[in-house]
Amino acid sequence: QTLRAVFQYKPQNIDELMINVGDFIYVDPTQQSDVSEGWVIGTSHRTGCRGFIPENYTERANESDTWVKHREYAFVPAPRFFTQAENEPNVKLNGEAHNPVMSRSVTNILSAQNTTLRRGLLVMRHGERVDQVFGKSWLQQCLTTDGKYHRADLNFPSILPKRRDSMKQFDYDPPLSSCGIFQSRLTGEALLDQEVAVSCVYSSPALRCIQTAQYVLEGLKLDQKLRIRVEPGLFEWTKWDASKLIPNFMTMTELTEASYKVDTSYRSIFPLSSLVPSESYEEYCCSSLTTFSGYSRISGVILIVGHGSSLASFTRPLIGLQARESGDFAQVVRKIPSLGMCFCEELKEENKWQMVNPPVKTLTHGANAAFNWKNGMLDN
């Protein structure tokens, strides 16, 4: 039996037990025959000491109140991004038939050695770009008189990657802000927590997208295993580009020298030379379909890092929906935040795809205006 102390008792004799309010005492009823009336002999759960205590200082307690957790086991279903191979035969463990479909160990689930990857498509927008915060003239704020870059605000990137052409090209191909880098890495860590099994990564040639893919992979701890496949067909609708020009994207050599983990052996589906300024909406939809057709036979979870427009142009056709009208398309895309994402998974048995909840939530944060300590602090 388990008793709980309702009053404190201080021993009067050497064979008595010290108890505090709330202490649990284990009592064996078979050992109470020689104990004086009104007393019990028991063992303190708190101290492990044994002795006599007055029975009216205690009350009966549930035995489960004193249970101690020594170890914890998680019994979980296989991650949604894995599926058991169909018609998998029984195997023998210790000479006995064992059906892996009916009974799985946690080790098998995590290693996925006896599973096949379920096909999925995770499309996300890039992180916060620096001109989104500081405007189109952000680069002028960071250049010294001799043309060197300096960090005018902590949300500017600490350094800019080296380019062989002019730094002015960053005006047309801006990098992530410091917050954008943080957003991307945090998203990768969240995907890792959800055991998302990314098998390959594609990125728009825009620097902000390549950087986002890089830091997401770092968060996923896959930056040493996967290489980013730079695909020009993932670039946004060029009609939206205010410069009316196709940016001079960083070359593969420049990206490699800047330590971005790009796949130099990848041959793009949509050639960079095929990007044209101010393309029509129909041309954009067509190029998106052409690009996606090249991914149709890849297994596992494909991660696409693109632009706000990518979430609509790469998911709706996949689940059997027609492209929106251009006006509606623009309204939807404008509402997509940094690192906004959509996830589609294949229903192999039904030979179709469906859009489901993304594996992680979007990061939400508030604005933080620039602060000048002179304003308000020194004014009379």
N, C-alpha and C positions, 0 to 999 in steps of 0.2 A: 504493500500500500504506500501511497505517497501522501504526506501531510504538508500543509503550508502553515508557516508561523504567522499568527495574527497579532501576537504581542512579542516584544523583546524579552528574553530571559537571560539573566546573568547567573552563571553557575555558583552554587553555594558550597558544593563539594567537588572533589577532584574527578569523580566519575560522572559528573553532569555535563551537559552539552550547552555551549553558548549558541544562541540563535537570535537572529534579527528579523524584524517584520519582513515577510515575503520569502524567507528562506524555505527551501524544500527539504523534507526529511524522509528518507526511505525507512519504512518499518516492516519487519517480517513478523506477521501475526503468530507464527509458530514459535517465536522466541520470547513471547510476552508472559508465559505462564508463571515465572518466578519474579516478575516485576511487581512492585507495590501498587496497590489500587490508586488510580489517578495519575500514574506515570507510564511512560512508554520508553523503550530503548530503540534508538534508531541512528542512522548515519546521515550527516549533513551533506546535501548535494553541493553546497558552496565550498566547504572546507575539507570534506572527506573524513572528518572526525566522527567518532562514535561515542554515544553517551546517553544518559537519562534526561528526559525533558518532561515538564508537566503537560499532560494530555490536553487540558483545557486551554492551553496557550496556542493550540493548533486547530486546524480544520482539514477535512478531506480535500484532496486536490486531484485533478485529472492526471493520470500518469503521463499523458502526452505533453503536459506542461513542462516536463523535465527532459524531453527528448533533446538530444544534441546532434546537430548536423555535422557529420564528419566528412562527407563528400557529396558532391552534387553531380547528377547525370542529366543531360538534356536529351529528351526523347523528341525528335523533331522529324517532320516529313522531309523527303528529299527536296533540295532547293528547287524553286519553280523553274530555274533555268537548266535543270537536268531532267531527263526522263529515262526510265528503265527500258532497255532494249526489248523489243517485242519478241514473244515466243522464246524467251531465254530458258534454256534447259536447267533442270535441277543439277546441283553440284553436290559432291560429297564432302562433308566436314567430319573428321574423326570417324569415318566409316559409315556415317548416317546420311541419308538423303536430306537435302536442305534446299528449300525453294527461296532464292534471293528476293523474289517479288513479295513473298509473304513475310519475310523477316530480314531486316537489314541492320547492320551494325553502323554505329556512328562513323567508324573508320571508312566503311565503304561509301557512305554518303559524301564525306568530305573529300576523299581521294577520287571518287567517281571513276574508279578503275573499271567497274563493271557497268558503266552507264554510257549513254550516248548523249551528246549535247543537243538540247532543244534549240531550234533556230529562233533567234530573236533579233530585233532591230531597235537599237537605242539611238535616237537622234537628239542631239542637244545643240543649243545655241552657244556661241562663245561667251566668255566672261566679260566683265565690264571693260570697255575699251577706253583709252586715255582721253580721246577727244569727246567721249560721251560726258566726261566730267568737266574738262577744261576748255571745251570748244575747239573749233577748227584751227585756232591760232596757238594751240598748246605747245607746238615745237618752238615757236618764237619766244615763248616764256622761258625756255630751257636752254637757249643757245647764248653763249658768251659772245663778246665782240669778235673774238678770234675763231668763232664757229664751233667751239667745243660744247658738249652736252653737260649740263649740270641739273641736279634735282631741285626744282624750285618749290616743290611741295612733296610731302611724304607719300602721296598717292601717285606721284610720277614713278615710273620704274627706276630702279637704282642705276641701271645701265641700259644702253640700247645696243642691240647686236650690230656688228660691223657690216657695212655694205660697201661694195666696190663703186657703186654710183653715188649720187649725192644723198646726204641725209634728208634732203627735202622730200625724198620719196616716201618718208614716213608720214607725210601729210596725207598721202593717198592710201597708205597701207599701215595704219596706226597699230601700236602694240597694246597689250593689256595694261591696265593700271595695276598698282600694287594690290588693290582690293580685288581686281579681276584674277590675279594670280592666286590669292587666298581662296577666293570662291572656287576656283578650279580644283585646287588641291583638296579642299574640304569635300567637294563633291566626289572626288575619287576615293577618299577615305570612307565616305558613306556607302559608296558602291561596294567597297571591300567588305564592310560590315555586313552587307546583305548578300555576300558571296556571289556577286554577279560575275559570271565566267566569261569575260570578254575574250574573244578569239582573234579579232583583228580590228584595226582602227583606221578610219579614213578621215581626212581633213581637207577642208577648203584650202587653197593656196594662200589665203589671207593670213598674215602673220599672227593676228589675234586668235585665229582658229588653231593654228599649229601650236601656239603657246598653250592654249586651253587643253588641247589633246595631250601635250607633254606633261602638264601638271596634274591632269586627271590620271594619267598613267602612273605618275609618281605616287599619288594617293592610293592607287590600286596595287602598288608595289609590282607593277608590270613594266616599268620603264627600262629594265634590263633584258626583258624577254620579247616585247613587242616593238615593232617599228611602225612609225606613222606613215601611211600611204597618202601622199599628197595628190589630190584629185581635183583638177581645174573644174570639172563638171559640178562640183559642190559649191562653186562661188555663187553669191547672191544674184538676184535679178539686176542686170547691169543698168537698167533704166533708172534705178534708184540712186546710182552713183552720181553725186552732184558734179564731179569733175568731168563727166562725159567721156572719160578715158578709162581704159583697162589699166589698173595699177601695174607698175613694174615690181612684181613680186620678187622676194629674195630667191636666189637660185639654190639648187640643192647643195652646191658646194658651200655657199654662205651659211645655209642652215646647219650643215654638218659642222662647220668651223665654229658656229655659235653654240654647239653642243646639243642641238635639238636632235632627237632620236628619229630621224626620217629614214624611210626605206629607199635607198638610192637605186635599188634594182627594180622598183615598181614601175610599170609602164601604164600610164593613165588611160582610162577608157575614153575620156573626152579631151582632146588635145588643147593645150593652152592657147594655141594659135586660133582655135575655133571660137574663143570668147570674143564677142563683138560689143562695142558700146551701144547703149540705148536699145537693146534687143526688145522685141515685142514680147508680150506676155505668152503668146503661143509658142514663140521660139524658146522661151525660158522653160516652159512646161515640157516641151519636146526634149530639150537637152537633159532635163532632170530624169525623164523616163529612160533615155538612152544610158545615162550614167548608172541608174539603179539596176538596169537589166544585167549589168556585169556582176552584181552582187548576189544574184538570185540562187546560185548554187553553193554559196559559202555556208558552212555549218557553224553552230555556236552563236554567240551574241556578237553582232556587228555593231561597233560604235562608230557613229558618224558625227563629227564635230563640224558644224557649218554655221549658218546664219538663221535668223528668225524665220526666213522664208523656207528653210530646209525642213522645218517641222511639218509644214503642210505639204510641200511638193514631194516629199519622200514617203509619207505615211498614207495619205488618202488613196493614191493609186494602189498601194499594196493591199488595202482592206476593201478594195472594190468600189471606192467612191470617185466620182468625177472631180476634176479640178474646179475650184470655186471661180466665180466671175472675178475679174481682176480687181474691181472695187472692193468686193467682200474680202478677197485675199489680202489686200493691203490693210484693211481694218483689223483683221485677225492678227496679222504679223506684227503690227505696231504694239500690240498688247503683250507680246512674248518677252519676258524679262531675261536678263543675263542668266545663263545656265538653265533656262527653261528647257524641258525635255519631254519627249513622247516615247512610248515603248510599244512595240508590236511583237506579238509572238505567233508562231505558226501552229495551227491546229492540223497536225499531220494526217490524222484520221479523216478529217473533213476536207483536206486539200485546200485550206484557205487560211487567212491571217485575221487576227483580231487585235484591236487596240485595247490595252489594259492600263491599269495604274502604273506609273513609273516606279522603279524599285526604291527611289528615294524622293524626299520632298525637295522642293525648290528653296534655296536660301532667300529669306526675306530680311531686308534691313532698311533702316531709315537714312535720310540724307544727313550729311554733316557739313555744314557751311564752313568756308574759310574763316579764320579768326585772326584779327589784328589786335594785339594786346594794347596798342596805343589808343584805340577807339574805346572810349568809356572809362579806361583806367586812369588816363591823365587829364581828361576833361574836367573842368571845374563845374 
